[in-house]
Amino acid sequence: MPKITAANQTKLPGFVSIQGIALDQSALDNLIRRCLPGDTWYCVRSPQTITFKAGLPTDAFLSSPEGQVFSQVRELRWKHQNDEYKVLLLSKTEIDDQALQPLDKEQQWLIRDLNAKIYPPTETRFPRGVSYPKHLEIGQRYFMDSKTGIVQFVALRGEKSGE
């Protein structure tokens, strides 16, 4: 896979959506499955460790106060507030789903993909380290306001490579 740099990366249109209807845990699980087909990963964070796991999140993970699932094309984040989930979808491609609506219909987003590195397992700021699947190469996708060029969101982007 060639390295992506700011010099060889063009800005493309991106899509930012939020939930348009109230979501419970079951609806969140269904939304994740609709929005993130194919290779996916999710990230478990705590003050002591960061763990990246392959696949779709478990029910126990979905019941956490917040989380994120990502693929090569999209990242979906959620926060559990009161009895429902608030979601943010950051996507390279447009998606038409009844549970989602654009964050701002007037807003236009530009995206830029850049490579990133995962902290090494020996990173001292996380006493229990950082763990991730060996086949995960990670990148970031910047979502910029098309008028100002200011980065508003940074999404994780997963790449599957050889084992």
Secondary structure, DSSP 8 states (H G I E B T S, - for coil): -----GGG---EEEEEEEESS-B-HHHHHHHHHHH--SS-EEEEE-SS-EEEEESS--HHHHTSSEEEEE-SSEEEEEEEETTEEEEEEEESS----TTEEES-TT--EEEEEEE-----TT-TTSTT-EE--TTEEEEEEEEEETTT--EEEEEEEEEE---
